[in-house]
Amino acid sequence: MTKVDEACPLVKNDLKKVYTSKKIKEKMHFCSEMIGVPMNCIFPVKNYHDEIDTDDDVDVLVLKAFDQIVNFAHERLMEAASN
């Protein structure tokens, strides 16, 4: 789920609050219902769209999402290989 900074003013001021924001949780729940995937498969991230330099807080969210996607893919490949 992208653009979390635009979805919640609290997160816009402090990206580290993305996982404690009720508004972000509501948006994630809405996405979960709309596309039919579990909440643990929806990763809140902030897009780089106006920034020139990188930001560690933004990078952490993107890298965490990427890490989880790779882990899910690895688990599925291991399951497929064992069948």
PDB file of N, CA, C and O in Angstrom:
ATOM      1  N   MET A   1       0.849  -1.158   0.000  1.00  0.00           N
ATOM      2  CA  MET A   1       0.000   0.000   0.000  1.00  0.00           C
ATOM      3  C   MET A   1       0.901   1.228   0.000  1.00  0.00           C
ATOM      4  O   MET A   1       1.709   1.411   0.911  1.00  0.00           O
ATOM      5  N   THR A   2       0.765   2.044  -0.993  1.00  0.00           N
ATOM      6  CA  THR A   2       1.660   3.187  -1.156  1.00  0.00           C
ATOM      7  C   THR A   2       1.017   4.489  -0.659  1.00  0.00           C
ATOM      8  O   THR A   2      -0.171   4.549  -0.344  1.00  0.00           O
ATOM      9  N   LYS A   3       1.840   5.500  -0.605  1.00  0.00           N
ATOM     10  CA  LYS A   3       1.427   6.862  -0.252  1.00  0.00           C
ATOM     11  C   LYS A   3       0.829   6.969   1.148  1.00  0.00           C
ATOM     12  O   LYS A   3      -0.154   7.680   1.355  1.00  0.00           O
ATOM     13  N   VAL A   4       1.422   6.263   2.105  1.00  0.00           N
ATOM     14  CA  VAL A   4       0.908   6.318   3.483  1.00  0.00           C
ATOM     15  C   VAL A   4       1.008   7.717   4.072  1.00  0.00           C
ATOM     16  O   VAL A   4       0.225   8.084   4.948  1.00  0.00           O
ATOM     17  N   ASP A   5       1.957   8.486   3.601  1.00  0.00           N
ATOM     18  CA  ASP A   5       2.106   9.853   4.093  1.00  0.00           C
ATOM     19  C   ASP A   5       0.927  10.730   3.686  1.00  0.00           C
ATOM     20  O   ASP A   5       0.594  11.689   4.382  1.00  0.00           O
ATOM     21  N   GLU A   6       0.302  10.407   2.571  1.00  0.00           N
ATOM     22  CA  GLU A   6      -0.862  11.166   2.127  1.00  0.00           C
ATOM     23  C   GLU A   6      -2.149  10.680   2.799  1.00  0.00           C
ATOM     24  O   GLU A   6      -3.138  11.411   2.855  1.00  0.00           O
ATOM     25  N   ALA A   7      -2.133   9.459   3.303  1.00  0.00           N
ATOM     26  CA  ALA A   7      -3.322   8.883   3.919  1.00  0.00           C
ATOM     27  C   ALA A   7      -3.514   9.307   5.365  1.00  0.00           C
ATOM     28  O   ALA A   7      -4.629   9.260   5.884  1.00  0.00           O
ATOM     29  N   CYS A   8      -2.429   9.723   6.024  1.00  0.00           N
ATOM     30  CA  CYS A   8      -2.517  10.028   7.454  1.00  0.00           C
ATOM     31  C   CYS A   8      -1.579  11.176   7.814  1.00  0.00           C
ATOM     32  O   CYS A   8      -0.372  11.076   7.594  1.00  0.00           O
ATOM     33  N   PRO A   9      -2.117  12.268   8.367  1.00  0.00           N
ATOM     34  CA  PRO A   9      -1.273  13.405   8.755  1.00  0.00           C
ATOM     35  C   PRO A   9      -0.239  13.036   9.827  1.00  0.00           C
ATOM     36  O   PRO A   9       0.873  13.564   9.821  1.00  0.00           O
ATOM     37  N   LEU A  10      -0.596  12.145  10.735  1.00  0.00           N
ATOM     38  CA  LEU A  10       0.334  11.710  11.773  1.00  0.00           C
ATOM     39  C   LEU A  10       1.573  11.069  11.147  1.00  0.00           C
ATOM     40  O   LEU A  10       2.698  11.330  11.573  1.00  0.00           O
ATOM     41  N   VAL A  11       1.358  10.241  10.149  1.00  0.00           N
ATOM     42  CA  VAL A  11       2.448   9.555   9.462  1.00  0.00           C
ATOM     43  C   VAL A  11       3.231  10.530   8.586  1.00  0.00           C
ATOM     44  O   VAL A  11       4.443  10.394   8.423  1.00  0.00           O
ATOM     45  N   LYS A  12       2.533  11.506   8.030  1.00  0.00           N
ATOM     46  CA  LYS A  12       3.230  12.507   7.220  1.00  0.00           C
ATOM     47  C   LYS A  12       4.266  13.253   8.049  1.00  0.00           C
ATOM     48  O   LYS A  12       5.347  13.573   7.555  1.00  0.00           O
ATOM     49  N   ASN A  13       3.940  13.531   9.310  1.00  0.00           N
ATOM     50  CA  ASN A  13       4.865  14.227  10.200  1.00  0.00           C
ATOM     51  C   ASN A  13       5.961  13.322  10.742  1.00  0.00           C
ATOM     52  O   ASN A  13       7.079  13.774  10.987  1.00  0.00           O
ATOM     53  N   ASP A  14       5.638  12.029  10.932  1.00  0.00           N
ATOM     54  CA  ASP A  14       6.612  11.082  11.491  1.00  0.00           C
ATOM     55  C   ASP A  14       6.347   9.699  10.913  1.00  0.00           C
ATOM     56  O   ASP A  14       5.468   8.979  11.388  1.00  0.00           O
ATOM     57  N   LEU A  15       7.096   9.335   9.906  1.00  0.00           N
ATOM     58  CA  LEU A  15       6.896   8.077   9.196  1.00  0.00           C
ATOM     59  C   LEU A  15       7.064   6.858  10.103  1.00  0.00           C
ATOM     60  O   LEU A  15       6.553   5.781   9.799  1.00  0.00           O
ATOM     61  N   LYS A  16       7.772   7.025  11.203  1.00  0.00           N
ATOM     62  CA  LYS A  16       7.979   5.911  12.135  1.00  0.00           C
ATOM     63  C   LYS A  16       6.679   5.485  12.813  1.00  0.00           C
ATOM     64  O   LYS A  16       6.627   4.413  13.416  1.00  0.00           O
ATOM     65  N   LYS A  17       5.640   6.292  12.729  1.00  0.00           N
ATOM     66  CA  LYS A  17       4.357   5.974  13.356  1.00  0.00           C
ATOM     67  C   LYS A  17       3.417   5.219  12.411  1.00  0.00           C
ATOM     68  O   LYS A  17       2.233   5.062  12.708  1.00  0.00           O
ATOM     69  N   VAL A  18       3.936   4.759  11.294  1.00  0.00           N
ATOM     70  CA  VAL A  18       3.094   4.093  10.305  1.00  0.00           C
ATOM     71  C   VAL A  18       2.407   2.851  10.875  1.00  0.00           C
ATOM     72  O   VAL A  18       1.262   2.571  10.522  1.00  0.00           O
ATOM     73  N   TYR A  19       3.074   2.111  11.736  1.00  0.00           N
ATOM     74  CA  TYR A  19       2.483   0.889  12.282  1.00  0.00           C
ATOM     75  C   TYR A  19       1.613   1.134  13.514  1.00  0.00           C
ATOM     76  O   TYR A  19       0.967   0.205  14.000  1.00  0.00           O
ATOM     77  N   THR A  20       1.583   2.344  14.022  1.00  0.00           N
ATOM     78  CA  THR A  20       0.725   2.653  15.163  1.00  0.00           C
ATOM     79  C   THR A  20      -0.467   3.524  14.768  1.00  0.00           C
ATOM     80  O   THR A  20      -1.330   3.808  15.599  1.00  0.00           O
ATOM     81  N   SER A  21      -0.518   3.943  13.522  1.00  0.00           N
ATOM     82  CA  SER A  21      -1.594   4.801  13.047  1.00  0.00           C
ATOM     83  C   SER A  21      -2.880   4.006  12.820  1.00  0.00           C
ATOM     84  O   SER A  21      -2.891   3.018  12.086  1.00  0.00           O
ATOM     85  N   LYS A  22      -3.965   4.453  13.462  1.00  0.00           N
ATOM     86  CA  LYS A  22      -5.269   3.809  13.273  1.00  0.00           C
ATOM     87  C   LYS A  22      -5.765   3.997  11.841  1.00  0.00           C
ATOM     88  O   LYS A  22      -6.368   3.098  11.255  1.00  0.00           O
ATOM     89  N   LYS A  23      -5.501   5.170  11.293  1.00  0.00           N
ATOM     90  CA  LYS A  23      -5.950   5.449   9.925  1.00  0.00           C
ATOM     91  C   LYS A  23      -5.256   4.530   8.917  1.00  0.00           C
ATOM     92  O   LYS A  23      -5.892   4.046   7.981  1.00  0.00           O
ATOM     93  N   ILE A  24      -3.969   4.290   9.102  1.00  0.00           N
ATOM     94  CA  ILE A  24      -3.233   3.393   8.198  1.00  0.00           C
ATOM     95  C   ILE A  24      -3.751   1.968   8.353  1.00  0.00           C
ATOM     96  O   ILE A  24      -3.907   1.249   7.367  1.00  0.00           O
ATOM     97  N   LYS A  25      -4.017   1.563   9.594  1.00  0.00           N
ATOM     98  CA  LYS A  25      -4.559   0.221   9.826  1.00  0.00           C
ATOM     99  C   LYS A  25      -5.916   0.074   9.131  1.00  0.00           C
ATOM    100  O   LYS A  25      -6.194  -0.965   8.530  1.00  0.00           O
ATOM    101  N   GLU A  26      -6.756   1.099   9.208  1.00  0.00           N
ATOM    102  CA  GLU A  26      -8.055   1.065   8.532  1.00  0.00           C
ATOM    103  C   GLU A  26      -7.873   0.944   7.021  1.00  0.00           C
ATOM    104  O   GLU A  26      -8.579   0.173   6.372  1.00  0.00           O
ATOM    105  N   LYS A  27      -6.931   1.701   6.460  1.00  0.00           N
ATOM    106  CA  LYS A  27      -6.666   1.642   5.020  1.00  0.00           C
ATOM    107  C   LYS A  27      -6.155   0.254   4.621  1.00  0.00           C
ATOM    108  O   LYS A  27      -6.542  -0.283   3.583  1.00  0.00           O
ATOM    109  N   MET A  28      -5.284  -0.319   5.454  1.00  0.00           N
ATOM    110  CA  MET A  28      -4.769  -1.655   5.169  1.00  0.00           C
ATOM    111  C   MET A  28      -5.899  -2.684   5.219  1.00  0.00           C
ATOM    112  O   MET A  28      -5.952  -3.595   4.392  1.00  0.00           O
ATOM    113  N   HIS A  29      -6.796  -2.537   6.184  1.00  0.00           N
ATOM    114  CA  HIS A  29      -7.941  -3.444   6.297  1.00  0.00           C
ATOM    115  C   HIS A  29      -8.839  -3.309   5.066  1.00  0.00           C
ATOM    116  O   HIS A  29      -9.315  -4.309   4.528  1.00  0.00           O
ATOM    117  N   PHE A  30      -9.065  -2.083   4.628  1.00  0.00           N
ATOM    118  CA  PHE A  30      -9.868  -1.837   3.425  1.00  0.00           C
ATOM    119  C   PHE A  30      -9.225  -2.503   2.210  1.00  0.00           C
ATOM    120  O   PHE A  30      -9.906  -3.163   1.426  1.00  0.00           O
ATOM    121  N   CYS A  31      -7.916  -2.328   2.057  1.00  0.00           N
ATOM    122  CA  CYS A  31      -7.200  -2.965   0.943  1.00  0.00           C
ATOM    123  C   CYS A  31      -7.312  -4.481   1.020  1.00  0.00           C
ATOM    124  O   CYS A  31      -7.504  -5.151   0.005  1.00  0.00           O
ATOM    125  N   SER A  32      -7.193  -5.009   2.215  1.00  0.00           N
ATOM    126  CA  SER A  32      -7.292  -6.449   2.421  1.00  0.00           C
ATOM    127  C   SER A  32      -8.648  -6.974   1.946  1.00  0.00           C
ATOM    128  O   SER A  32      -8.726  -7.987   1.250  1.00  0.00           O
ATOM    129  N   GLU A  33      -9.703  -6.275   2.330  1.00  0.00           N
ATOM    130  CA  GLU A  33     -11.045  -6.685   1.916  1.00  0.00           C
ATOM    131  C   GLU A  33     -11.267  -6.516   0.419  1.00  0.00           C
ATOM    132  O   GLU A  33     -11.892  -7.363  -0.219  1.00  0.00           O
ATOM    133  N   MET A  34     -10.754  -5.420  -0.145  1.00  0.00           N
ATOM    134  CA  MET A  34     -10.992  -5.133  -1.567  1.00  0.00           C
ATOM    135  C   MET A  34     -10.274  -6.108  -2.499  1.00  0.00           C
ATOM    136  O   MET A  34     -10.830  -6.520  -3.517  1.00  0.00           O
ATOM    137  N   ILE A  35      -9.046  -6.476  -2.152  1.00  0.00           N
ATOM    138  CA  ILE A  35      -8.298  -7.341  -3.062  1.00  0.00           C
ATOM    139  C   ILE A  35      -8.217  -8.789  -2.575  1.00  0.00           C
ATOM    140  O   ILE A  35      -7.723  -9.667  -3.283  1.00  0.00           O
ATOM    141  N   GLY A  36      -8.707  -9.023  -1.364  1.00  0.00           N
ATOM    142  CA  GLY A  36      -8.804 -10.386  -0.873  1.00  0.00           C
ATOM    143  C   GLY A  36      -7.503 -11.025  -0.416  1.00  0.00           C
ATOM    144  O   GLY A  36      -7.341 -12.241  -0.523  1.00  0.00           O
ATOM    145  N   VAL A  37      -6.583 -10.230   0.088  1.00  0.00           N
ATOM    146  CA  VAL A  37      -5.341 -10.791   0.627  1.00  0.00           C
ATOM    147  C   VAL A  37      -5.294 -10.516   2.126  1.00  0.00           C
ATOM    148  O   VAL A  37      -5.871  -9.535   2.596  1.00  0.00           O
ATOM    149  N   PRO A  38      -4.612 -11.371   2.875  1.00  0.00           N
ATOM    150  CA  PRO A  38      -4.532 -11.150   4.323  1.00  0.00           C
ATOM    151  C   PRO A  38      -3.785  -9.857   4.661  1.00  0.00           C
ATOM    152  O   PRO A  38      -2.962  -9.369   3.887  1.00  0.00           O
ATOM    153  N   MET A  39      -4.096  -9.330   5.821  1.00  0.00           N
ATOM    154  CA  MET A  39      -3.454  -8.090   6.281  1.00  0.00           C
ATOM    155  C   MET A  39      -1.933  -8.234   6.350  1.00  0.00           C
ATOM    156  O   MET A  39      -1.211  -7.270   6.096  1.00  0.00           O
ATOM    157  N   ASN A  40      -1.439  -9.430   6.691  1.00  0.00           N
ATOM    158  CA  ASN A  40       0.009  -9.602   6.809  1.00  0.00           C
ATOM    159  C   ASN A  40       0.713  -9.624   5.463  1.00  0.00           C
ATOM    160  O   ASN A  40       1.936  -9.748   5.400  1.00  0.00           O
ATOM    161  N   CYS A  41      -0.054  -9.503   4.388  1.00  0.00           N
ATOM    162  CA  CYS A  41       0.532  -9.430   3.044  1.00  0.00           C
ATOM    163  C   CYS A  41       0.411  -8.032   2.452  1.00  0.00           C
ATOM    164  O   CYS A  41       0.711  -7.827   1.275  1.00  0.00           O
ATOM    165  N   ILE A  42      -0.021  -7.082   3.249  1.00  0.00           N
ATOM    166  CA  ILE A  42      -0.119  -5.693   2.804  1.00  0.00           C
ATOM    167  C   ILE A  42       0.942  -4.895   3.555  1.00  0.00           C
ATOM    168  O   ILE A  42       0.982  -4.896   4.785  1.00  0.00           O
ATOM    169  N   PHE A  43       1.795  -4.218   2.802  1.00  0.00           N
ATOM    170  CA  PHE A  43       2.936  -3.515   3.385  1.00  0.00           C
ATOM    171  C   PHE A  43       2.812  -2.019   3.125  1.00  0.00           C
ATOM    172  O   PHE A  43       2.804  -1.588   1.972  1.00  0.00           O
ATOM    173  N   PRO A  44       2.717  -1.230   4.184  1.00  0.00           N
ATOM    174  CA  PRO A  44       2.629   0.222   3.991  1.00  0.00           C
ATOM    175  C   PRO A  44       3.994   0.802   3.625  1.00  0.00           C
ATOM    176  O   PRO A  44       4.987   0.552   4.308  1.00  0.00           O
ATOM    177  N   VAL A  45       4.035   1.571   2.552  1.00  0.00           N
ATOM    178  CA  VAL A  45       5.269   2.219   2.123  1.00  0.00           C
ATOM    179  C   VAL A  45       4.983   3.647   1.685  1.00  0.00           C
ATOM    180  O   VAL A  45       3.849   3.997   1.359  1.00  0.00           O
ATOM    181  N   LYS A  46       6.018   4.455   1.681  1.00  0.00           N
ATOM    182  CA  LYS A  46       5.930   5.835   1.206  1.00  0.00           C
ATOM    183  C   LYS A  46       6.691   5.916  -0.112  1.00  0.00           C
ATOM    184  O   LYS A  46       7.812   5.421  -0.226  1.00  0.00           O
ATOM    185  N   ASN A  47       6.083   6.530  -1.080  1.00  0.00           N
ATOM    186  CA  ASN A  47       6.741   6.711  -2.372  1.00  0.00           C
ATOM    187  C   ASN A  47       7.733   7.856  -2.318  1.00  0.00           C
ATOM    188  O   ASN A  47       7.521   8.853  -1.627  1.00  0.00           O
ATOM    189  N   TYR A  48       8.820   7.697  -3.058  1.00  0.00           N
ATOM    190  CA  TYR A  48       9.713   8.830  -3.315  1.00  0.00           C
ATOM    191  C   TYR A  48       9.125   9.553  -4.525  1.00  0.00           C
ATOM    192  O   TYR A  48       9.195   9.041  -5.642  1.00  0.00           O
ATOM    193  N   HIS A  49       8.552  10.725  -4.319  1.00  0.00           N
ATOM    194  CA  HIS A  49       8.001  11.438  -5.475  1.00  0.00           C
ATOM    195  C   HIS A  49       8.434  12.895  -5.520  1.00  0.00           C
ATOM    196  O   HIS A  49       8.549  13.464  -6.605  1.00  0.00           O
ATOM    197  N   ASP A  50       8.677  13.510  -4.374  1.00  0.00           N
ATOM    198  CA  ASP A  50       9.130  14.897  -4.360  1.00  0.00           C
ATOM    199  C   ASP A  50      10.553  15.041  -3.841  1.00  0.00           C
ATOM    200  O   ASP A  50      11.160  16.106  -3.953  1.00  0.00           O
ATOM    201  N   GLU A  51      11.077  13.965  -3.274  1.00  0.00           N
ATOM    202  CA  GLU A  51      12.379  14.028  -2.631  1.00  0.00           C
ATOM    203  C   GLU A  51      13.522  13.894  -3.634  1.00  0.00           C
ATOM    204  O   GLU A  51      13.407  13.193  -4.640  1.00  0.00           O
ATOM    205  N   ILE A  52      14.592  14.560  -3.348  1.00  0.00           N
ATOM    206  CA  ILE A  52      15.803  14.447  -4.160  1.00  0.00           C
ATOM    207  C   ILE A  52      16.747  13.440  -3.513  1.00  0.00           C
ATOM    208  O   ILE A  52      17.365  12.623  -4.196  1.00  0.00           O
ATOM    209  N   ASP A  53      16.851  13.511  -2.197  1.00  0.00           N
ATOM    210  CA  ASP A  53      17.734  12.608  -1.454  1.00  0.00           C
ATOM    211  C   ASP A  53      16.932  11.466  -0.844  1.00  0.00           C
ATOM    212  O   ASP A  53      15.719  11.568  -0.662  1.00  0.00           O
ATOM    213  N   THR A  54      17.628  10.380  -0.533  1.00  0.00           N
ATOM    214  CA  THR A  54      16.968   9.253   0.120  1.00  0.00           C
ATOM    215  C   THR A  54      16.761   9.550   1.595  1.00  0.00           C
ATOM    216  O   THR A  54      17.389  10.442   2.165  1.00  0.00           O
ATOM    217  N   ASP A  55      15.869   8.786   2.191  1.00  0.00           N
ATOM    218  CA  ASP A  55      15.532   8.948   3.606  1.00  0.00           C
ATOM    219  C   ASP A  55      15.501   7.557   4.230  1.00  0.00           C
ATOM    220  O   ASP A  55      14.832   6.659   3.719  1.00  0.00           O
ATOM    221  N   ASP A  56      16.217   7.380   5.322  1.00  0.00           N
ATOM    222  CA  ASP A  56      16.303   6.064   5.967  1.00  0.00           C
ATOM    223  C   ASP A  56      14.937   5.531   6.383  1.00  0.00           C
ATOM    224  O   ASP A  56      14.691   4.332   6.260  1.00  0.00           O
ATOM    225  N   ASP A  57      14.047   6.384   6.868  1.00  0.00           N
ATOM    226  CA  ASP A  57      12.719   5.932   7.297  1.00  0.00           C
ATOM    227  C   ASP A  57      11.907   5.388   6.124  1.00  0.00           C
ATOM    228  O   ASP A  57      11.194   4.395   6.269  1.00  0.00           O
ATOM    229  N   VAL A  58      12.010   6.026   4.982  1.00  0.00           N
ATOM    230  CA  VAL A  58      11.324   5.552   3.782  1.00  0.00           C
ATOM    231  C   VAL A  58      11.963   4.242   3.316  1.00  0.00           C
ATOM    232  O   VAL A  58      11.269   3.290   2.962  1.00  0.00           O
ATOM    233  N   ASP A  59      13.280   4.212   3.323  1.00  0.00           N
ATOM    234  CA  ASP A  59      13.999   3.013   2.880  1.00  0.00           C
ATOM    235  C   ASP A  59      13.672   1.800   3.739  1.00  0.00           C
ATOM    236  O   ASP A  59      13.544   0.690   3.222  1.00  0.00           O
ATOM    237  N   VAL A  60      13.537   2.002   5.042  1.00  0.00           N
ATOM    238  CA  VAL A  60      13.222   0.882   5.938  1.00  0.00           C
ATOM    239  C   VAL A  60      11.887   0.255   5.561  1.00  0.00           C
ATOM    240  O   VAL A  60      11.776  -0.970   5.515  1.00  0.00           O
ATOM    241  N   LEU A  61      10.873   1.069   5.292  1.00  0.00           N
ATOM    242  CA  LEU A  61       9.565   0.523   4.910  1.00  0.00           C
ATOM    243  C   LEU A  61       9.639  -0.248   3.599  1.00  0.00           C
ATOM    244  O   LEU A  61       9.072  -1.334   3.477  1.00  0.00           O
ATOM    245  N   VAL A  62      10.333   0.312   2.625  1.00  0.00           N
ATOM    246  CA  VAL A  62      10.450  -0.354   1.324  1.00  0.00           C
ATOM    247  C   VAL A  62      11.242  -1.653   1.454  1.00  0.00           C
ATOM    248  O   VAL A  62      10.850  -2.679   0.898  1.00  0.00           O
ATOM    249  N   LEU A  63      12.341  -1.611   2.180  1.00  0.00           N
ATOM    250  CA  LEU A  63      13.165  -2.811   2.338  1.00  0.00           C
ATOM    251  C   LEU A  63      12.452  -3.881   3.151  1.00  0.00           C
ATOM    252  O   LEU A  63      12.605  -5.070   2.869  1.00  0.00           O
ATOM    253  N   LYS A  64      11.679  -3.483   4.151  1.00  0.00           N
ATOM    254  CA  LYS A  64      10.907  -4.451   4.935  1.00  0.00           C
ATOM    255  C   LYS A  64       9.863  -5.124   4.055  1.00  0.00           C
ATOM    256  O   LYS A  64       9.676  -6.338   4.137  1.00  0.00           O
ATOM    257  N   ALA A  65       9.189  -4.360   3.223  1.00  0.00           N
ATOM    258  CA  ALA A  65       8.213  -4.932   2.298  1.00  0.00           C
ATOM    259  C   ALA A  65       8.897  -5.903   1.342  1.00  0.00           C
ATOM    260  O   ALA A  65       8.403  -7.007   1.116  1.00  0.00           O
ATOM    261  N   PHE A  66      10.022  -5.497   0.787  1.00  0.00           N
ATOM    262  CA  PHE A  66      10.766  -6.351  -0.138  1.00  0.00           C
ATOM    263  C   PHE A  66      11.226  -7.636   0.550  1.00  0.00           C
ATOM    264  O   PHE A  66      11.127  -8.719  -0.026  1.00  0.00           O
ATOM    265  N   ASP A  67      11.727  -7.516   1.774  1.00  0.00           N
ATOM    266  CA  ASP A  67      12.180  -8.675   2.538  1.00  0.00           C
ATOM    267  C   ASP A  67      11.042  -9.670   2.755  1.00  0.00           C
ATOM    268  O   ASP A  67      11.229 -10.875   2.589  1.00  0.00           O
ATOM    269  N   GLN A  68       9.879  -9.173   3.120  1.00  0.00           N
ATOM    270  CA  GLN A  68       8.731 -10.053   3.341  1.00  0.00           C
ATOM    271  C   GLN A  68       8.273 -10.718   2.048  1.00  0.00           C
ATOM    272  O   GLN A  68       7.910 -11.894   2.054  1.00  0.00           O
ATOM    273  N   ILE A  69       8.287  -9.986   0.950  1.00  0.00           N
ATOM    274  CA  ILE A  69       7.904 -10.553  -0.344  1.00  0.00           C
ATOM    275  C   ILE A  69       8.858 -11.673  -0.736  1.00  0.00           C
ATOM    276  O   ILE A  69       8.421 -12.729  -1.194  1.00  0.00           O
ATOM    277  N   VAL A  70      10.145 -11.454  -0.563  1.00  0.00           N
ATOM    278  CA  VAL A  70      11.140 -12.481  -0.878  1.00  0.00           C
ATOM    279  C   VAL A  70      10.950 -13.694   0.032  1.00  0.00           C
ATOM    280  O   VAL A  70      11.038 -14.830  -0.434  1.00  0.00           O
ATOM    281  N   ASN A  71      10.692 -13.473   1.310  1.00  0.00           N
ATOM    282  CA  ASN A  71      10.466 -14.593   2.232  1.00  0.00           C
ATOM    283  C   ASN A  71       9.234 -15.403   1.848  1.00  0.00           C
ATOM    284  O   ASN A  71       9.277 -16.633   1.859  1.00  0.00           O
ATOM    285  N   PHE A  72       8.131 -14.728   1.508  1.00  0.00           N
ATOM    286  CA  PHE A  72       6.922 -15.435   1.075  1.00  0.00           C
ATOM    287  C   PHE A  72       7.200 -16.254  -0.186  1.00  0.00           C
ATOM    288  O   PHE A  72       6.778 -17.406  -0.290  1.00  0.00           O
ATOM    289  N   ALA A  73       7.905 -15.658  -1.135  1.00  0.00           N
ATOM    290  CA  ALA A  73       8.229 -16.368  -2.375  1.00  0.00           C
ATOM    291  C   ALA A  73       9.106 -17.579  -2.091  1.00  0.00           C
ATOM    292  O   ALA A  73       8.887 -18.646  -2.663  1.00  0.00           O
ATOM    293  N   HIS A  74      10.082 -17.430  -1.228  1.00  0.00           N
ATOM    294  CA  HIS A  74      10.970 -18.535  -0.877  1.00  0.00           C
ATOM    295  C   HIS A  74      10.179 -19.675  -0.236  1.00  0.00           C
ATOM    296  O   HIS A  74      10.381 -20.841  -0.576  1.00  0.00           O
ATOM    297  N   GLU A  75       9.291 -19.344   0.680  1.00  0.00           N
ATOM    298  CA  GLU A  75       8.474 -20.367   1.331  1.00  0.00           C
ATOM    299  C   GLU A  75       7.619 -21.126   0.316  1.00  0.00           C
ATOM    300  O   GLU A  75       7.505 -22.350   0.386  1.00  0.00           O
ATOM    301  N   ARG A  76       7.022 -20.399  -0.624  1.00  0.00           N
ATOM    302  CA  ARG A  76       6.198 -21.040  -1.655  1.00  0.00           C
ATOM    303  C   ARG A  76       7.035 -21.951  -2.542  1.00  0.00           C
ATOM    304  O   ARG A  76       6.592 -23.043  -2.898  1.00  0.00           O
ATOM    305  N   LEU A  77       8.224 -21.522  -2.898  1.00  0.00           N
ATOM    306  CA  LEU A  77       9.104 -22.360  -3.721  1.00  0.00           C
ATOM    307  C   LEU A  77       9.517 -23.622  -2.962  1.00  0.00           C
ATOM    308  O   LEU A  77       9.579 -24.705  -3.543  1.00  0.00           O
ATOM    309  N   MET A  78       9.796 -23.484  -1.676  1.00  0.00           N
ATOM    310  CA  MET A  78      10.165 -24.644  -0.877  1.00  0.00           C
ATOM    311  C   MET A  78       8.990 -25.628  -0.754  1.00  0.00           C
ATOM    312  O   MET A  78       9.182 -26.842  -0.814  1.00  0.00           O
ATOM    313  N   GLU A  79       7.788 -25.095  -0.583  1.00  0.00           N
ATOM    314  CA  GLU A  79       6.595 -25.953  -0.536  1.00  0.00           C
ATOM    315  C   GLU A  79       6.394 -26.687  -1.854  1.00  0.00           C
ATOM    316  O   GLU A  79       6.093 -27.881  -1.868  1.00  0.00           O
ATOM    317  N   ALA A  80       6.561 -25.968  -2.961  1.00  0.00           N
ATOM    318  CA  ALA A  80       6.396 -26.580  -4.280  1.00  0.00           C
ATOM    319  C   ALA A  80       7.451 -27.648  -4.530  1.00  0.00           C
ATOM    320  O   ALA A  80       7.158 -28.680  -5.135  1.00  0.00           O
ATOM    321  N   ALA A  81       8.668 -27.411  -4.072  1.00  0.00           N
ATOM    322  CA  ALA A  81       9.747 -28.365  -4.291  1.00  0.00           C
ATOM    323  C   ALA A  81       9.550 -29.644  -3.465  1.00  0.00           C
ATOM    324  O   ALA A  81       9.989 -30.723  -3.866  1.00  0.00           O
ATOM    325  N   SER A  82       8.889 -29.513  -2.312  1.00  0.00           N
ATOM    326  CA  SER A  82       8.708 -30.686  -1.459  1.00  0.00           C
ATOM    327  C   SER A  82       7.508 -31.520  -1.887  1.00  0.00           C
ATOM    328  O   SER A  82       7.342 -32.643  -1.410  1.00  0.00           O
ATOM    329  N   ASN A  83       6.677 -31.003  -2.767  1.00  0.00           N
ATOM    330  CA  ASN A  83       5.499 -31.767  -3.248  1.00  0.00           C
ATOM    331  C   ASN A  83       5.777 -32.520  -4.490  1.00  0.00           C
ATOM    332  O   ASN A  83       4.893 -33.202  -5.009  1.00  0.00           O
TER     333      ASN A  83
END
